[in-house]
Amino acid sequence: MSESDRPVFPAIRLPHFADEPLPEVVTAKLHHPVTPPLNDVATATRAALDKSRRFAALKSGARVAITCGSRGIQSKPAVVASAVAWLKEKGFAPFIVPAMGSHGGARADSQTALLAELGYTPDSMGCDIESSMEVVQIGATSQGIPVWFDKNASEADAILVINRIKAHTSFDREIESGLTKMVAIGLGKAEGARLIHRLGAVGYLDVLPEWAAIAIEAAPIAYAIGIVENAEKLAAIIEGAEPQDIMATDARLLPVAKSNTPKLPFEQIDVLVVERMGKNISGTGMDTGVVGRSDIRGRPSHDNPLIHKLAVLGLTPEAHGNGLGLGLADFMTQEAANSLDLYAMYMNSCTSTFTERVRLPVVLADEKEVIQAAAATCWRLDGGDARLCIIRSTLHLDHILISPALAEELGDKGEVLDSPKPLQFDDAGRLLTRCQQ
């Protein structure tokens, strides 16, 4: 998308917000579940691969496709690099395929660029990256829906599926985000993602598992590696799975992953300010389990915590203007709105069918205006009394800023690190009082 195609929003200031008081804040360090990380990711990866029966039987020179998605998984580049090295040592020829559905605007070059930003390049990984949106049909579901699969991966002698196992942002079920989803939606590319999502909740809950089962049977999937992270986003579990065990592995490790997911320790927040959102943070830009909103018609919405007003200050650079998830917010800045890549947003949301999530919130001139507007509309007579929480992103919840009203409820779920201080803004209305990095 060219700069001339980006939206241009006016710098709207609502005069009655100008004198809206804001609460002071303190820095709080949250206490999350403590699961020790693996000491050596490379060793754990090699140990998992050593258990693969199909790789043990594979002939020397075999081409092995390795899946990489669009999420910023901290340990995954090390896992993939270790897998590449292990495969080469066994005499195989590994290569990477982007397995991310329609992400990157459903363009092959954009998907390659996304991988590069996440640390996956031929130089860093030690193998080629073969990116294409071309798919082949490898079967059909019981409803007659064609099962599409990445052409490059389908032509490999073997496929190694690697992904993080975690909660999904829209649905609660036995299998959510993980190996199964990567097989179906990731390797299904844009065409597969569109078909699976076309039926909405039914597509994800019913079609996806059957699609994945067909792909596991028909495609040359040789092995899978599931990653479970702790609350600090470090790999706590790296486990291998034979193809027939992929779904069972997802189901068994999902509760472990959920138990390690950090949350905000409050039942109700008047104003939540999110400094940055983006696709590298969550599939919905913001983790729905953290912001307490999923907003899909006909589906139960998250209601814990109950957040009255949600303000977004900006997008991550890695989002490249894809503001999917802004429909969950109430306010955003003009700067963030003017950075949006509407093509990428609309492609992503129409593929998922959850078009509610790209509706734009109220767009105001700057960060100060946005925060004051949220405080003025949160049903408090005095914005200075608001139960305010500021987070860096829904992925970064170690250190947060909270008003005294929330600090009183922290208890043993965290500790206050400093004294109350007023929020500071520069002359351009940018928030200077930020969360610790």
The 8 nearest C-alpha neighbors of each residue, nearest first, counted from 0:
[[1, 4, 340, 2, 342, 5, 3, 341],
 [2, 0, 4, 3, 5, 340, 342, 6],
 [1, 3, 4, 5, 0, 6, 338, 340],
 [4, 2, 1, 5, 6, 0, 7, 337],
 [3, 5, 1, 2, 0, 6, 340, 341],
 [4, 6, 2, 3, 340, 339, 337, 7],
 [7, 5, 337, 8, 4, 339, 336, 338],
 [6, 8, 337, 5, 9, 336, 333, 338],
 [7, 9, 333, 337, 6, 10, 336, 362],
 [8, 10, 11, 7, 333, 364, 363, 362],
 [11, 9, 364, 363, 333, 12, 8, 365],
 [10, 12, 364, 363, 9, 13, 362, 333],
 [13, 11, 364, 14, 363, 10, 368, 16],
 [12, 14, 15, 16, 11, 17, 368, 363],
 [15, 13, 16, 17, 12, 18, 11, 368],
 [14, 16, 17, 13, 18, 19, 12, 375],
 [17, 15, 19, 14, 18, 13, 372, 371],
 [18, 16, 14, 15, 19, 13, 368, 371],
 [19, 17, 16, 20, 15, 14, 371, 21],
 [18, 20, 16, 17, 371, 382, 21, 375],
 [21, 19, 383, 382, 18, 22, 381, 371],
 [20, 22, 383, 382, 19, 23, 371, 374],
 [23, 21, 383, 384, 402, 385, 24, 20],
 [22, 24, 421, 420, 419, 402, 422, 21],
 [25, 23, 402, 401, 419, 420, 400, 421],
 [26, 24, 419, 400, 401, 418, 417, 402],
 [25, 27, 400, 416, 399, 415, 417, 401],
 [28, 26, 415, 399, 414, 398, 416, 400],
 [27, 29, 398, 414, 413, 397, 415, 399],
 [30, 28, 413, 397, 412, 27, 31, 398],
 [29, 31, 413, 412, 28, 32, 397, 411],
 [30, 32, 261, 33, 29, 230, 412, 259],
 [33, 31, 259, 34, 230, 30, 258, 261],
 [32, 34, 31, 35, 230, 229, 259, 30],
 [35, 33, 229, 32, 36, 235, 259, 230],
 [34, 36, 235, 33, 37, 229, 233, 38],
 [37, 35, 235, 234, 233, 38, 34, 229],
 [36, 38, 235, 39, 234, 40, 35, 236],
 [37, 39, 36, 40, 43, 35, 42, 235],
 [38, 40, 42, 41, 37, 43, 44, 36],
 [41, 39, 43, 42, 44, 37, 78, 38],
 [42, 40, 44, 81, 43, 39, 78, 45],
 [41, 43, 45, 39, 44, 40, 46, 81],
 [44, 42, 46, 40, 41, 45, 47, 237],
 [45, 43, 41, 47, 46, 42, 78, 40],
 [44, 46, 48, 42, 47, 43, 49, 41],
 [45, 47, 43, 49, 44, 48, 42, 50],
 [46, 48, 239, 44, 45, 49, 50, 238],
 [49, 47, 45, 50, 51, 46, 44, 239],
 [48, 50, 46, 47, 51, 45, 55, 52],
 [49, 51, 48, 47, 52, 46, 239, 55],
 [52, 50, 48, 54, 53, 49, 55, 222],
 [51, 53, 55, 54, 50, 56, 241, 49],
 [54, 52, 56, 55, 51, 221, 57, 222],
 [53, 55, 57, 56, 51, 52, 221, 222],
 [54, 56, 52, 53, 57, 51, 49, 58],
 [55, 57, 53, 54, 58, 52, 51, 59],
 [58, 56, 54, 55, 53, 59, 61, 157],
 [59, 57, 61, 60, 56, 91, 90, 54],
 [58, 60, 90, 91, 61, 57, 89, 92],
 [61, 59, 91, 90, 92, 58, 62, 57],
 [60, 62, 91, 59, 156, 58, 92, 63],
 [61, 63, 92, 156, 155, 93, 91, 60],
 [62, 64, 93, 157, 158, 155, 156, 92],
 [63, 65, 158, 94, 95, 152, 93, 159],
 [66, 64, 95, 159, 158, 160, 96, 94],
 [65, 67, 160, 96, 98, 161, 95, 97],
 [68, 66, 97, 98, 96, 65, 95, 161],
 [69, 67, 99, 98, 70, 97, 66, 185],
 [68, 70, 99, 113, 71, 114, 279, 67],
 [71, 69, 279, 72, 68, 278, 280, 281],
 [70, 72, 279, 73, 117, 69, 280, 75],
 [73, 71, 75, 70, 74, 163, 232, 76],
 [72, 74, 75, 71, 232, 233, 76, 234],
 [75, 73, 77, 72, 76, 234, 233, 78],
 [74, 76, 78, 77, 72, 73, 79, 162],
 [77, 75, 79, 78, 74, 80, 118, 119],
 [78, 76, 80, 75, 79, 74, 81, 41],
 [77, 79, 75, 81, 76, 80, 44, 82],
 [80, 78, 82, 76, 81, 77, 75, 83],
 [79, 81, 124, 83, 77, 82, 78, 76],
 [82, 80, 84, 78, 79, 41, 83, 77],
 [81, 83, 79, 85, 80, 84, 86, 78],
 [84, 82, 80, 86, 81, 85, 93, 79],
 [83, 85, 81, 87, 82, 86, 88, 80],
 [86, 84, 82, 88, 87, 83, 81, 89],
 [87, 85, 89, 83, 91, 88, 84, 82],
 [88, 86, 90, 91, 84, 89, 85, 83],
 [87, 89, 85, 90, 86, 84, 91, 83],
 [90, 88, 86, 87, 91, 85, 59, 84],
 [89, 91, 59, 87, 88, 60, 86, 92],
 [90, 92, 60, 61, 87, 86, 59, 89],
 [91, 93, 62, 60, 61, 63, 87, 94],
 [94, 92, 63, 62, 64, 83, 91, 126],
 [93, 95, 127, 64, 126, 128, 65, 63],
 [96, 94, 128, 65, 64, 66, 129, 127],
 [95, 97, 66, 129, 130, 128, 65, 98],
 [98, 96, 67, 68, 99, 66, 130, 110],
 [99, 97, 185, 186, 68, 67, 66, 96],
 [98, 100, 185, 68, 102, 69, 97, 101],
 [99, 101, 188, 185, 189, 192, 184, 102],
 [102, 100, 189, 105, 188, 104, 99, 103],
 [103, 101, 104, 105, 99, 100, 347, 110],
 [102, 104, 109, 110, 105, 106, 101, 343],
 [103, 105, 343, 102, 106, 101, 346, 347],
 [106, 104, 101, 103, 102, 189, 107, 132],
 [107, 105, 109, 104, 108, 103, 110, 132],
 [106, 108, 131, 110, 130, 109, 132, 111],
 [109, 107, 111, 110, 106, 112, 130, 131],
 [110, 108, 112, 103, 106, 111, 107, 113],
 [109, 111, 113, 103, 107, 112, 108, 106],
 [112, 110, 108, 114, 109, 113, 130, 115],
 [113, 111, 109, 115, 110, 114, 108, 116],
 [114, 112, 110, 116, 111, 115, 109, 117],
 [113, 115, 119, 117, 111, 112, 116, 110],
 [116, 114, 119, 112, 118, 120, 117, 113],
 [117, 115, 113, 114, 118, 112, 119, 317],
 [118, 116, 114, 115, 119, 71, 113, 69],
 [117, 119, 115, 116, 120, 76, 114, 123],
 [120, 118, 115, 114, 117, 124, 123, 76],
 [119, 121, 123, 115, 122, 124, 118, 114],
 [122, 120, 126, 127, 125, 124, 123, 128],
 [123, 121, 125, 120, 124, 126, 119, 127],
 [124, 122, 120, 121, 125, 119, 118, 80],
 [125, 123, 80, 121, 122, 126, 120, 119],
 [124, 126, 122, 121, 123, 83, 127, 80],
 [127, 125, 121, 94, 124, 93, 128, 95],
 [128, 126, 94, 121, 95, 129, 125, 93],
 [127, 129, 95, 94, 96, 130, 121, 126],
 [130, 128, 96, 95, 127, 131, 94, 151],
 [131, 129, 107, 96, 97, 128, 111, 132],
 [130, 132, 107, 133, 129, 151, 149, 150],
 [131, 133, 107, 188, 134, 106, 189, 130],
 [134, 132, 131, 150, 149, 135, 151, 188],
 [135, 133, 149, 150, 148, 147, 132, 136],
 [136, 134, 148, 147, 150, 137, 149, 133],
 [135, 137, 147, 146, 138, 148, 145, 134],
 [138, 136, 146, 147, 217, 135, 148, 214],
 [137, 139, 146, 136, 145, 213, 140, 217],
 [138, 140, 145, 146, 144, 143, 141, 137],
 [139, 141, 143, 144, 142, 210, 145, 209],
 [140, 142, 143, 139, 144, 209, 206, 210],
 [143, 141, 140, 144, 139, 206, 145, 209],
 [142, 144, 140, 141, 139, 145, 146, 138],
 [143, 145, 140, 139, 142, 146, 141, 194],
 [146, 144, 139, 138, 147, 143, 136, 140],
 [145, 147, 139, 138, 136, 137, 210, 144],
 [148, 146, 136, 187, 191, 135, 134, 145],
 [147, 149, 187, 134, 135, 186, 150, 136],
 [148, 150, 134, 186, 152, 151, 187, 153],
 [151, 149, 134, 153, 152, 135, 133, 148],
 [152, 150, 154, 153, 149, 155, 129, 131],
 [151, 153, 155, 149, 154, 150, 64, 158],
 [152, 154, 150, 151, 155, 218, 149, 219],
 [153, 155, 151, 152, 150, 156, 219, 157],
 [156, 154, 152, 157, 62, 153, 63, 64],
 [155, 157, 62, 61, 63, 219, 154, 158],
 [156, 158, 63, 219, 155, 221, 220, 64],
 [159, 157, 220, 64, 63, 221, 219, 65],
 [158, 160, 65, 222, 223, 64, 221, 220],
 [161, 159, 223, 66, 65, 224, 158, 222],
 [162, 160, 224, 223, 66, 225, 159, 178],
 [163, 161, 225, 178, 177, 226, 164, 224],
 [162, 164, 226, 177, 225, 227, 165, 161],
 [163, 165, 177, 227, 176, 226, 225, 253],
 [166, 164, 176, 256, 253, 177, 163, 167],
 [165, 167, 175, 176, 257, 168, 253, 164],
 [168, 166, 175, 176, 169, 170, 165, 171],
 [167, 169, 287, 286, 170, 166, 288, 283],
 [170, 168, 167, 293, 171, 287, 295, 300],
 [171, 169, 167, 168, 172, 175, 200, 204],
 [172, 170, 175, 167, 169, 173, 166, 174],
 [171, 173, 174, 175, 170, 204, 167, 166],
 [172, 174, 250, 175, 171, 253, 249, 251],
 [175, 173, 250, 172, 249, 176, 253, 246],
 [174, 176, 167, 166, 172, 177, 173, 165],
 [177, 175, 167, 165, 164, 180, 166, 174],
 [176, 178, 164, 163, 180, 179, 162, 165],
 [177, 179, 181, 180, 162, 182, 249, 245],
 [180, 178, 182, 181, 177, 246, 211, 183],
 [179, 181, 183, 182, 177, 178, 184, 176],
 [180, 182, 185, 178, 179, 183, 184, 186],
 [183, 181, 179, 186, 180, 211, 185, 184],
 [184, 182, 211, 180, 187, 181, 186, 185],
 [183, 185, 187, 192, 100, 181, 180, 186],
 [186, 184, 98, 99, 181, 100, 187, 188],
 [185, 187, 98, 188, 149, 182, 148, 184],
 [186, 188, 191, 148, 184, 147, 185, 183],
 [189, 187, 100, 186, 191, 190, 185, 101],
 [190, 188, 101, 100, 192, 191, 105, 193],
 [191, 189, 193, 192, 188, 194, 187, 147],
 [190, 192, 187, 194, 193, 188, 147, 189],
 [191, 193, 184, 189, 195, 100, 190, 194],
 [194, 192, 350, 190, 196, 191, 195, 197],
 [193, 195, 197, 191, 196, 192, 190, 198],
 [196, 194, 202, 192, 197, 193, 191, 207],
 [195, 197, 351, 199, 193, 202, 198, 194],
 [196, 198, 194, 199, 195, 193, 352, 202],
 [199, 197, 202, 196, 201, 200, 195, 194],
 [200, 198, 196, 202, 201, 197, 352, 203],
 [199, 201, 203, 202, 204, 198, 196, 170],
 [202, 200, 204, 199, 205, 198, 203, 206],
 [203, 201, 198, 206, 195, 199, 200, 196],
 [202, 204, 207, 200, 201, 205, 206, 195],
 [203, 205, 201, 202, 200, 206, 207, 208],
 [206, 204, 201, 202, 207, 203, 208, 209],
 [207, 205, 202, 209, 208, 210, 203, 204],
 [206, 208, 210, 203, 209, 205, 211, 202],
 [209, 207, 211, 210, 206, 205, 212, 179],
 [208, 210, 212, 206, 211, 207, 213, 140],
 [211, 209, 207, 213, 208, 212, 206, 183],
 [210, 212, 183, 214, 208, 213, 209, 182],
 [213, 211, 209, 215, 214, 210, 208, 216],
 [212, 214, 216, 210, 211, 215, 217, 209],
 [215, 213, 211, 217, 216, 218, 212, 210],
 [216, 214, 212, 213, 218, 217, 211, 220],
 [215, 217, 213, 214, 218, 212, 219, 220],
 [218, 216, 214, 215, 213, 137, 219, 138],
 [217, 219, 214, 220, 215, 153, 216, 137],
 [220, 218, 157, 158, 221, 156, 153, 217],
 [221, 219, 158, 218, 157, 222, 215, 242],
 [222, 220, 157, 158, 53, 219, 159, 242],
 [221, 223, 241, 159, 242, 240, 220, 160],
 [224, 222, 160, 240, 159, 239, 161, 241],
 [223, 225, 239, 161, 238, 240, 160, 226],
 [224, 226, 238, 162, 163, 237, 161, 164],
 [225, 227, 163, 237, 236, 164, 162, 234],
 [228, 226, 236, 164, 256, 235, 234, 163],
 [229, 227, 234, 232, 233, 235, 226, 256],
 [228, 230, 259, 232, 231, 233, 235, 34],
 [229, 231, 259, 232, 260, 261, 31, 32],
 [230, 232, 229, 233, 228, 397, 261, 31],
 [233, 231, 228, 229, 230, 73, 234, 72],
 [234, 232, 228, 231, 229, 36, 235, 74],
 [233, 235, 228, 36, 236, 227, 74, 37],
 [234, 236, 36, 228, 37, 229, 227, 233],
 [237, 235, 227, 226, 234, 238, 228, 37],
 [238, 236, 226, 225, 43, 44, 227, 224],
 [237, 239, 225, 224, 47, 236, 226, 240],
 [238, 240, 224, 47, 223, 225, 48, 237],
 [241, 239, 223, 244, 245, 222, 224, 242],
 [240, 242, 222, 244, 243, 223, 245, 51],
 [243, 241, 244, 245, 222, 221, 215, 240],
 [242, 244, 241, 245, 215, 246, 240, 216],
 [245, 243, 247, 241, 242, 240, 246, 248],
 [246, 244, 248, 242, 247, 240, 243, 249],
 [247, 245, 249, 248, 244, 179, 250, 174],
 [246, 248, 250, 244, 249, 245, 251, 243],
 [247, 249, 251, 245, 246, 250, 244, 252],
 [248, 250, 246, 247, 252, 251, 253, 174],
 [251, 249, 247, 174, 248, 253, 173, 252],
 [252, 250, 248, 249, 253, 247, 254, 255],
 [251, 253, 255, 249, 254, 250, 248, 256],
 [252, 254, 256, 255, 250, 251, 165, 249],
 [255, 253, 257, 256, 252, 258, 251, 250],
 [256, 254, 252, 258, 253, 257, 259, 227],
 [255, 257, 253, 259, 254, 165, 258, 227],
 [258, 256, 254, 260, 259, 255, 253, 166],
 [257, 259, 255, 256, 260, 254, 32, 261],
 [260, 258, 229, 230, 256, 257, 32, 261],
 [259, 261, 257, 230, 258, 256, 262, 229],
 [262, 260, 230, 31, 259, 396, 263, 32],
 [263, 261, 289, 264, 260, 396, 288, 31],
 [262, 264, 265, 289, 261, 304, 396, 29],
 [265, 263, 262, 412, 266, 409, 304, 29],
 [264, 266, 267, 263, 304, 268, 408, 405],
 [265, 267, 304, 303, 305, 264, 268, 263],
 [266, 268, 305, 304, 265, 306, 269, 303],
 [269, 267, 306, 386, 270, 305, 387, 307],
 [268, 270, 386, 307, 377, 306, 385, 387],
 [271, 269, 387, 308, 268, 309, 307, 373],
 [272, 270, 388, 309, 389, 387, 310, 308],
 [271, 273, 389, 310, 311, 309, 388, 274],
 [274, 272, 311, 390, 275, 392, 391, 389],
 [273, 275, 391, 312, 313, 392, 311, 390],
 [276, 274, 313, 314, 392, 273, 315, 391],
 [275, 277, 314, 284, 285, 315, 392, 280],
 [278, 276, 284, 318, 280, 279, 315, 314],
 [277, 279, 284, 281, 282, 280, 318, 283],
 [278, 280, 70, 71, 277, 281, 318, 317],
 [281, 279, 278, 277, 284, 394, 276, 285],
 [282, 280, 284, 278, 283, 285, 286, 279],
 [281, 283, 278, 284, 280, 168, 279, 285],
 [282, 284, 324, 281, 285, 323, 286, 278],
 [283, 285, 277, 281, 278, 276, 324, 282],
 [284, 286, 283, 281, 393, 276, 287, 324],
 [287, 285, 289, 288, 281, 393, 168, 283],
 [288, 286, 290, 292, 289, 293, 168, 291],
 [287, 289, 291, 286, 290, 301, 168, 292],
 [288, 290, 287, 286, 291, 262, 393, 263],
 [291, 289, 287, 292, 288, 286, 304, 306],
 [292, 290, 301, 302, 303, 304, 288, 289],
 [293, 291, 301, 287, 290, 294, 300, 302],
 [292, 294, 300, 287, 295, 301, 169, 291],
 [295, 293, 292, 300, 296, 327, 355, 356],
 [296, 294, 298, 293, 297, 353, 300, 355],
 [295, 297, 298, 294, 299, 355, 353, 300],
 [296, 298, 295, 299, 294, 200, 300, 199],
 [297, 299, 296, 295, 300, 294, 200, 170],
 [300, 298, 301, 297, 295, 293, 294, 296],
 [301, 299, 293, 294, 292, 302, 298, 295],
 [300, 302, 291, 292, 303, 293, 288, 299],
 [303, 301, 291, 305, 304, 300, 292, 306],
 [304, 302, 305, 291, 266, 301, 267, 288],
 [303, 305, 266, 291, 267, 302, 306, 265],
 [306, 304, 267, 303, 302, 291, 266, 268],
 [307, 305, 268, 269, 308, 267, 304, 270],
 [306, 308, 269, 377, 270, 305, 268, 309],
 [307, 309, 270, 373, 306, 329, 377, 269],
 [308, 310, 271, 328, 329, 270, 272, 330],
 [309, 311, 330, 272, 331, 329, 328, 273],
 [312, 310, 331, 273, 313, 272, 274, 330],
 [313, 311, 274, 332, 331, 366, 275, 273],
 [314, 312, 335, 275, 311, 274, 276, 315],
 [313, 315, 276, 275, 277, 335, 316, 318],
 [314, 316, 317, 318, 277, 275, 276, 313],
 [317, 315, 318, 319, 314, 320, 277, 275],
 [316, 318, 315, 319, 279, 277, 116, 278],
 [317, 319, 277, 321, 315, 320, 316, 278],
 [320, 318, 317, 321, 316, 340, 315, 339],
 [319, 321, 339, 340, 318, 338, 322, 314],
 [322, 320, 344, 318, 340, 319, 343, 323],
 [323, 321, 325, 320, 344, 324, 339, 277],
 [322, 324, 357, 344, 321, 325, 283, 284],
 [323, 325, 283, 356, 284, 326, 327, 357],
 [326, 324, 327, 328, 357, 323, 322, 359],
 [325, 327, 356, 358, 357, 324, 328, 359],
 [326, 328, 325, 324, 356, 292, 294, 329],
 [329, 327, 309, 325, 326, 330, 360, 310],
 [328, 330, 360, 309, 310, 308, 361, 327],
 [331, 329, 361, 310, 360, 328, 362, 369],
 [330, 332, 311, 362, 310, 312, 361, 360],
 [333, 331, 363, 365, 335, 334, 362, 312],
 [332, 334, 336, 364, 335, 363, 362, 337],
 [335, 333, 337, 332, 336, 338, 365, 313],
 [336, 334, 313, 338, 332, 333, 337, 314],
 [337, 335, 333, 338, 334, 339, 332, 8],
 [336, 338, 334, 7, 6, 335, 339, 333],
 [339, 337, 335, 336, 320, 334, 340, 5],
 [340, 338, 320, 336, 337, 341, 321, 322],
 [341, 339, 320, 342, 321, 343, 5, 344],
 [340, 342, 344, 343, 339, 345, 321, 5],
 [341, 343, 345, 344, 340, 346, 0, 104],
 [344, 342, 104, 346, 341, 345, 340, 321],
 [345, 343, 341, 321, 347, 323, 342, 346],
 [344, 346, 348, 342, 347, 343, 349, 341],
 [345, 347, 343, 349, 344, 348, 342, 350],
 [346, 348, 350, 344, 345, 349, 343, 351],
 [349, 347, 351, 345, 354, 350, 353, 346],
 [348, 350, 352, 351, 346, 347, 345, 354],
 [349, 351, 193, 347, 348, 352, 346, 192],
 [350, 352, 196, 348, 353, 349, 347, 193],
 [353, 351, 349, 350, 354, 348, 196, 197],
 [354, 352, 351, 355, 348, 356, 349, 295],
 [353, 355, 348, 356, 352, 357, 349, 358],
 [356, 354, 353, 358, 357, 326, 295, 294],
 [355, 357, 326, 324, 354, 358, 323, 325],
 [358, 356, 326, 323, 355, 325, 354, 324],
 [357, 359, 326, 355, 356, 325, 360, 354],
 [358, 360, 326, 325, 357, 361, 362, 328],
 [359, 361, 329, 330, 328, 362, 331, 326],
 [360, 362, 330, 329, 331, 363, 359, 332],
 [363, 361, 331, 332, 333, 330, 360, 364],
 [364, 362, 11, 332, 333, 369, 365, 12],
 [363, 365, 10, 11, 333, 332, 12, 368],
 [366, 364, 332, 368, 428, 367, 363, 369],
 [367, 365, 369, 429, 368, 428, 332, 312],
 [366, 368, 428, 370, 369, 365, 371, 429],
 [367, 369, 371, 365, 366, 370, 372, 363],
 [368, 370, 366, 372, 367, 371, 363, 330],
 [371, 369, 373, 367, 372, 368, 366, 374],
 [370, 372, 374, 368, 373, 369, 19, 16],
 [373, 371, 375, 369, 370, 374, 16, 368],
 [372, 374, 370, 376, 371, 375, 308, 377],
 [375, 373, 382, 371, 372, 377, 376, 370],
 [374, 376, 372, 373, 382, 377, 371, 19],
 [375, 377, 373, 374, 378, 372, 379, 308],
 [376, 378, 374, 269, 379, 375, 307, 308],
 [379, 377, 376, 380, 375, 269, 374, 307],
 [378, 380, 381, 377, 382, 385, 384, 375],
 [381, 379, 378, 382, 384, 375, 383, 377],
 [380, 382, 383, 379, 384, 20, 385, 375],
 [383, 381, 374, 385, 384, 20, 21, 375],
 [382, 384, 22, 21, 20, 381, 385, 23],
 [383, 385, 382, 381, 22, 386, 379, 404],
 [386, 384, 382, 387, 383, 269, 22, 374],
 [385, 387, 269, 268, 404, 405, 402, 270],
 [388, 386, 270, 402, 385, 401, 269, 271],
 [387, 389, 401, 271, 400, 272, 270, 390],
 [390, 388, 272, 400, 271, 399, 273, 401],
 [391, 389, 399, 273, 392, 274, 272, 434],
 [390, 392, 274, 434, 395, 273, 275, 389],
 [393, 391, 394, 395, 275, 390, 273, 276],
 [392, 394, 395, 285, 286, 289, 396, 390],
 [393, 395, 392, 280, 396, 286, 281, 391],
 [396, 394, 392, 393, 397, 391, 390, 398],
 [395, 397, 398, 394, 399, 393, 390, 261],
 [396, 398, 29, 28, 395, 399, 30, 31],
 [399, 397, 28, 396, 27, 435, 29, 434],
 [398, 400, 390, 27, 434, 26, 389, 396],
 [399, 401, 26, 389, 25, 388, 24, 27],
 [402, 400, 388, 24, 25, 387, 405, 406],
 [401, 403, 24, 387, 404, 405, 23, 386],
 [404, 402, 406, 405, 407, 24, 401, 25],
 [405, 403, 402, 406, 407, 386, 408, 384],
 [406, 404, 408, 407, 403, 402, 386, 401],
 [407, 405, 403, 409, 408, 404, 402, 401],
 [406, 408, 405, 404, 409, 403, 410, 402],
 [409, 407, 405, 406, 410, 404, 265, 264],
 [408, 410, 406, 412, 407, 413, 411, 405],
 [409, 411, 412, 408, 413, 407, 414, 406],
 [410, 412, 413, 409, 414, 30, 29, 408],
 [413, 411, 30, 410, 409, 29, 264, 414],
 [414, 412, 29, 30, 411, 28, 409, 410],
 [413, 415, 28, 27, 416, 29, 409, 412],
 [414, 416, 27, 26, 417, 28, 25, 413],
 [415, 417, 26, 27, 414, 28, 25, 418],
 [418, 416, 25, 415, 26, 419, 27, 420],
 [417, 419, 25, 420, 416, 26, 415, 24],
 [420, 418, 25, 24, 23, 417, 421, 403],
 [419, 421, 23, 24, 418, 25, 422, 417],
 [422, 420, 23, 423, 24, 22, 419, 21],
 [421, 423, 432, 23, 420, 424, 24, 430],
 [422, 424, 431, 432, 430, 421, 425, 429],
 [425, 423, 430, 431, 429, 428, 426, 422],
 [426, 424, 428, 427, 429, 431, 430, 423],
 [425, 427, 428, 424, 429, 430, 367, 423],
 [428, 426, 425, 429, 365, 424, 366, 367],
 [427, 429, 367, 425, 424, 365, 426, 366],
 [430, 428, 424, 366, 425, 427, 431, 367],
 [429, 431, 424, 432, 423, 366, 428, 367],
 [430, 432, 424, 423, 433, 429, 425, 422],
 [433, 431, 423, 422, 430, 434, 424, 421],
 [432, 434, 431, 435, 430, 391, 400, 389],
 [433, 435, 399, 391, 400, 436, 398, 390],
 [434, 436, 398, 433, 399, 391, 26, 397],
 [435, 434, 391, 398, 395, 433, 397, 399]]
